[in-house]
């Protein structure tokens, strides 16, 4: 069972869902975002376990937009 399925079943709210959803809808992998941030994908995944600040969230959403443009 995937993490998404487990969370939907238990009714929990996933941390940083805005980032996760935008990345998924944009076909951007979390490791690509981590690479742009200059950190490992495991470090980025650990950061996403806790809600990020508005500034950090905006920075990451901007990175996703940038990656989408690069992939066109």
C-alpha positions as CSV (number, residue, x, y, z in Angstrom):
1,X,0.0,0.0,0.0
2,X,1.4,3.4,-1.0
3,X,1.9,6.2,1.4
4,X,-0.8,8.2,-0.4
5,X,-3.3,5.4,0.1
6,X,-2.4,5.0,3.8
7,X,-2.9,8.7,4.4
8,X,-6.2,8.8,2.5
9,X,-7.5,5.8,4.5
10,X,-6.6,7.3,7.9
11,X,-7.8,10.8,7.0
12,X,-4.4,12.4,7.9
13,X,-3.3,15.5,6.1
14,X,0.1,14.9,4.4
15,X,2.7,17.5,5.2
16,X,3.7,19.9,2.5
17,X,0.9,18.6,0.3
18,X,1.0,21.7,-2.0
19,X,4.6,20.9,-2.9
20,X,4.0,17.2,-3.3
21,X,0.8,17.7,-5.4
22,X,2.4,20.3,-7.7
23,X,5.5,18.1,-8.3
24,X,3.3,15.1,-9.0
25,X,1.0,17.0,-11.4
26,X,4.0,18.5,-13.2
27,X,5.8,15.2,-13.5
28,X,8.8,16.5,-11.5
29,X,10.5,14.1,-9.2
30,X,11.5,15.1,-5.7
31,X,15.1,14.2,-6.4
32,X,15.1,16.9,-9.2
33,X,13.9,19.5,-6.7
34,X,16.6,18.4,-4.2
35,X,19.2,18.6,-6.9
36,X,18.3,22.3,-7.5
37,X,18.4,23.0,-3.8
38,X,21.9,21.4,-3.6
39,X,20.9,18.7,-1.2
40,X,20.4,15.0,-1.4
41,X,17.0,13.5,-2.2
42,X,17.0,11.8,1.2
43,X,17.6,15.1,3.0
44,X,14.8,16.7,1.0
45,X,12.4,13.9,1.8
46,X,13.2,14.3,5.5
47,X,12.6,18.0,5.3
48,X,9.1,17.3,3.8
49,X,8.1,15.3,6.9
50,X,7.5,18.6,8.7
51,X,5.5,21.5,7.4
52,X,7.9,24.1,5.8
53,X,7.7,27.8,6.2
54,X,5.8,29.9,3.6
55,X,9.1,31.2,2.3
56,X,10.6,27.8,1.9
57,X,7.4,26.5,0.3
58,X,7.4,29.4,-2.2
59,X,11.0,28.8,-3.1
60,X,10.3,25.1,-3.8
61,X,7.2,25.9,-5.8
62,X,9.3,28.3,-7.9
63,X,11.9,25.6,-8.4
64,X,9.1,23.3,-9.7
65,X,8.1,25.9,-12.2
66,X,11.7,26.3,-13.3
67,X,12.1,22.6,-13.8
68,X,8.9,22.4,-15.8
69,X,10.2,25.1,-18.1
70,X,13.5,23.3,-18.5
71,X,11.8,20.0,-19.4
72,X,9.7,21.5,-22.2
